[in-house]
Amino acid sequence: MSSCLILAAGEGTRLRPLTNNYPKGLVSLLGESLISHQIKILKALNIKNIAIVTGYKAEKFNFLNCETFHNEFYENTNMVESLFVARSFLKQAKGDIIISYGDIVYEKKNLETLLRANGDIVVMVDDGWLDLWTVRNENPLNDAETLKYGDKGQIIELGKKPKSLSEIKGQYTGLIKISHHKIIEFLTFYDQLNRSILYEGRAFKKMFMTTLLQLLIDAGWTIMPARVNHGWLEVDTVEDLKLYEKLSAEGKLDNFWKVHG
């Protein structure tokens, strides 16, 4: 049985003033918090072992009645450090582990696609990303990242700054699955990384998740895509929320994401 760990330690400074009193993952989208949207989809697929990594205003998550792990250094660390705060949750898993960013929402069919896909690690990749990025940004390249495939359909590169759209075969979405038989090896890999060097110009404790995934790829791990076409959103800014609310009012949001679809 799969378990899910939601990484929700961040402050969400680009969502102020909405995050003055609430963490980013509890910002409301169409009347419900981002994490509540996720939990409904997870439970609809009988995934009930759900934990949350907290940081900023951690006490606000109490009403969700989920196990929590606290990243006390959330102000000076990144997603990777939040993930490994919950080391005990990873080790006790009786099935695959789903790792989800706290600032996304997704449809049931997207999660089902992730659960069906095989690989040491599987990440949800949106083939239709450009449609969403075009309505969110004047220049989609400003906030997009590279993603390239090998000859067996595996991901061979992700998370770098693209020079052109041709370097983006899909967009990484912040939803990951680690196969159960690779969890201990995954922990060992992280433990053996050199803490004293920079990773893509960043200190170890501020490493991006995509950097860790690229390190695994370079070490020979098979990271496969769970390819979807829309069916998810990320919320980075107040402008994102306003856009999604506007699209919903116009009956157009379903083109990108259906509430509890």
C-alpha positions as CSV (number, residue, x, y, z in Angstrom):
1,M,0.0,0.0,0.0
2,S,1.4,3.4,-1.0
3,S,2.1,6.2,1.4
4,C,2.3,9.9,0.7
5,L,4.6,12.6,2.1
6,I,3.6,16.2,1.4
7,L,6.4,18.7,1.6
8,A,4.8,21.9,3.0
9,A,7.5,23.7,5.1
10,G,7.7,26.8,2.9
11,E,6.7,30.3,3.7
12,G,5.3,31.2,0.3
13,T,6.6,34.8,0.3
14,R,5.3,35.3,-3.3
15,L,1.8,34.6,-1.9
16,R,1.8,37.4,0.6
17,P,-0.4,38.8,2.1
18,L,-2.2,35.4,1.9
19,T,0.6,33.7,3.7
20,N,1.0,36.3,6.5
21,N,-1.0,34.0,8.8
22,Y,-1.0,30.7,6.9
23,P,1.7,28.5,5.3
24,K,1.7,28.2,1.5
25,G,0.1,24.7,1.5
26,L,-3.0,26.0,3.3
27,V,-3.7,28.9,0.9
28,S,-7.2,28.5,-0.5
29,L,-8.0,27.6,-4.1
30,L,-11.7,27.6,-5.0
31,G,-12.7,27.5,-1.3
32,E,-10.4,24.7,-0.2
33,S,-6.7,24.6,0.8
34,L,-4.2,23.2,-1.6
35,I,-3.3,20.3,0.7
36,S,-7.0,19.5,1.4
37,H,-7.5,19.1,-2.4
38,Q,-4.5,16.7,-2.4
39,I,-5.8,14.7,0.6
40,K,-9.2,14.2,-1.0
41,I,-7.6,12.7,-4.1
42,L,-5.2,10.5,-2.1
43,K,-8.0,9.1,0.0
44,A,-10.1,8.5,-3.1
45,L,-7.4,6.1,-4.2
46,N,-7.3,4.5,-0.7
47,I,-4.0,6.2,0.2
48,K,-4.5,6.9,3.9
49,N,-1.0,6.9,5.3
50,I,-0.4,10.6,4.7
51,A,2.2,12.7,6.5
52,I,3.2,16.4,6.1
53,V,6.5,18.1,6.6
54,T,5.8,21.4,8.2
55,G,7.9,24.5,8.9
56,Y,6.4,27.9,8.7
57,K,3.4,28.2,11.0
58,A,3.4,24.5,11.6
59,E,0.6,24.5,14.1
60,K,-1.9,25.6,11.4
61,F,-1.8,22.0,9.9
62,N,-3.2,20.4,13.1
63,F,-6.8,20.4,11.8
64,L,-5.9,17.9,9.1
65,N,-5.1,15.1,11.6
66,C,-2.1,13.9,9.6
67,E,1.2,12.8,11.0
68,T,3.7,15.7,10.8
69,F,7.5,16.1,10.7
70,H,8.9,19.5,11.5
71,N,11.7,21.2,9.5
72,E,12.9,23.7,12.1
73,F,15.4,25.1,9.6
74,Y,12.8,25.8,6.9
75,E,13.9,29.4,6.5
76,N,17.4,28.3,5.4
77,T,16.8,25.0,3.7
78,N,14.9,23.6,0.7
79,M,12.6,20.7,-0.3
80,V,15.3,18.1,-0.2
81,E,16.1,18.8,3.5
82,S,12.4,18.8,4.3
83,L,12.1,15.4,2.6
84,F,14.8,13.9,4.8
85,V,13.4,15.3,8.0
86,A,10.8,12.6,7.5
87,R,13.4,9.8,7.2
88,S,11.5,7.6,9.7
89,F,8.4,7.8,7.6
90,L,10.3,6.7,4.5
91,K,11.9,3.8,6.3
92,Q,8.6,2.4,7.7
93,A,6.8,2.5,4.4
94,K,5.2,-0.8,3.4
95,G,4.8,0.1,-0.2
96,D,5.8,2.8,-2.7
97,I,6.3,6.4,-1.4
98,I,4.6,9.3,-3.1
99,I,6.3,12.6,-2.5
100,S,4.3,15.7,-3.3
101,Y,5.1,19.4,-3.2
102,G,2.6,21.2,-0.9
103,D,1.8,23.9,-3.5
104,I,0.3,21.7,-6.2
105,V,-3.1,20.1,-6.9
106,Y,-3.8,17.3,-9.3
107,E,-6.6,15.1,-10.6
108,K,-7.2,11.5,-9.6
109,K,-6.3,10.2,-13.1
110,N,-2.9,11.9,-12.9
111,L,-2.2,10.2,-9.6
112,E,-3.4,6.9,-11.1
113,T,-0.9,7.3,-14.0
114,L,1.9,7.9,-11.5
115,L,0.9,4.8,-9.5
116,R,0.9,2.6,-12.6
117,A,4.2,3.7,-13.9
118,N,7.4,1.6,-13.3
119,G,10.9,2.8,-12.5
120,D,13.3,3.2,-9.6
121,I,11.7,6.6,-9.3
122,V,8.8,8.0,-11.3
123,V,7.9,11.7,-11.7
124,M,4.7,13.1,-13.1
125,V,5.5,15.0,-16.3
126,D,3.0,17.3,-18.1
127,D,3.2,17.0,-21.9
128,G,0.8,19.9,-22.2
129,W,2.7,22.2,-19.9
130,L,3.1,25.0,-22.5
131,D,-0.6,25.7,-22.5
132,L,-0.6,26.4,-18.8
133,W,2.8,28.3,-18.8
134,T,1.5,30.5,-21.7
135,V,-1.4,31.8,-19.7
136,R,0.7,32.2,-16.5
137,N,3.8,33.9,-18.1
138,E,4.4,36.4,-20.9
139,N,7.5,34.3,-21.7
140,P,7.0,30.6,-20.8
141,L,10.8,30.1,-20.8
142,N,11.2,32.4,-17.8
143,D,9.8,29.8,-15.3
144,A,10.2,26.5,-17.2
145,E,12.9,23.9,-16.8
146,T,14.6,21.4,-19.2
147,L,13.4,17.9,-19.4
148,K,14.9,15.4,-21.9
149,Y,14.3,11.7,-22.6
150,G,16.7,8.9,-23.4
151,D,16.2,6.2,-26.0
152,K,14.2,4.0,-23.7
153,G,11.9,6.8,-22.6
154,Q,13.7,7.4,-19.4
155,I,14.5,10.9,-18.1
156,I,18.1,11.9,-18.7
157,E,18.0,15.6,-17.8
158,L,15.7,17.9,-15.8
159,G,15.6,21.1,-13.9
160,K,18.1,23.2,-15.8
161,K,17.5,26.6,-17.4
162,P,16.4,26.1,-21.0
163,K,17.6,28.1,-23.9
164,S,14.8,27.1,-26.2
165,L,11.5,25.2,-26.1
166,S,13.1,22.3,-27.9
167,E,14.9,21.5,-24.6
168,I,11.6,20.9,-22.8
169,K,9.9,17.7,-23.7
170,G,7.5,18.0,-20.8
171,Q,7.5,19.8,-17.4
172,Y,8.3,18.3,-14.1
173,T,5.4,18.8,-11.7
174,G,6.5,18.2,-8.2
175,L,4.9,14.7,-7.8
176,I,7.3,11.8,-7.3
177,K,7.0,8.1,-6.6
178,I,9.9,6.1,-5.1
179,S,9.6,2.4,-5.6
180,H,9.5,0.5,-2.3
181,H,12.5,-1.7,-3.1
182,K,14.6,1.5,-3.7
183,I,13.8,3.5,-0.5
184,I,16.7,2.3,1.6
185,E,19.1,2.8,-1.3
186,F,17.7,6.2,-1.8
187,L,18.4,7.1,1.8
188,T,21.9,5.8,1.5
189,F,22.5,7.7,-1.6
190,Y,21.6,11.0,0.1
191,D,23.7,10.1,3.2
192,Q,26.8,9.6,1.0
193,L,26.6,13.0,-0.8
194,N,29.4,15.5,-0.1
195,R,28.0,18.2,2.2
196,S,31.0,20.6,1.6
197,I,30.5,21.2,-2.1
198,L,28.0,23.3,-4.1
199,Y,25.3,21.7,-6.1
200,E,24.5,23.7,-9.2
201,G,25.8,26.8,-7.3
202,R,23.8,26.1,-4.1
203,A,24.9,24.9,-0.7
204,F,23.9,21.3,0.2
205,K,21.1,22.2,2.5
206,K,19.6,24.5,-0.2
207,M,19.8,21.9,-3.0
208,F,16.8,21.8,-5.4
209,M,14.8,18.5,-5.7
210,T,15.5,18.4,-9.4
211,T,19.3,18.6,-8.6
212,L,18.9,15.5,-6.4
213,L,17.0,13.7,-9.1
214,Q,19.7,14.6,-11.7
215,L,22.4,13.3,-9.4
216,L,20.5,10.0,-9.2
217,I,20.2,9.9,-13.0
218,D,23.9,10.5,-13.3
219,A,24.5,7.7,-10.9
220,G,22.6,5.2,-13.1
221,W,19.2,5.3,-11.5
222,T,16.2,4.8,-13.9
223,I,13.9,7.7,-13.5
224,M,10.8,7.4,-15.6
225,P,8.0,9.8,-16.5
226,A,4.4,9.4,-15.7
227,R,3.2,11.4,-18.6
228,V,0.0,13.4,-18.3
229,N,-1.7,16.1,-20.3
230,H,-2.9,18.8,-17.9
231,G,-4.9,17.8,-14.9
232,W,-2.8,19.7,-12.3
233,L,-1.9,23.2,-11.2
234,E,0.9,24.8,-9.2
235,V,0.4,27.9,-7.1
236,D,3.4,30.1,-6.7
237,T,2.0,33.6,-6.7
238,V,-1.0,35.7,-5.9
239,E,-1.3,36.2,-9.7
240,D,-1.6,32.4,-10.1
241,L,-4.5,32.3,-7.8
242,K,-6.2,35.2,-9.4
243,L,-5.8,33.6,-12.8
244,Y,-7.2,30.3,-11.7
245,E,-10.2,31.9,-10.0
246,K,-10.8,34.0,-13.2
247,L,-10.6,30.9,-15.4
248,S,-12.9,29.1,-13.1
249,A,-15.5,31.9,-13.3
250,E,-15.3,31.8,-17.1
251,G,-15.7,28.0,-17.2
252,K,-12.2,27.5,-18.6
253,L,-10.3,26.1,-15.6
254,D,-11.4,22.5,-16.5
255,N,-9.0,22.8,-19.5
256,F,-6.2,22.6,-17.1
257,W,-7.5,21.0,-13.9
258,K,-10.9,19.7,-12.7
259,V,-11.7,20.2,-9.0
260,H,-11.6,16.7,-7.6
261,G,-11.6,15.3,-11.1
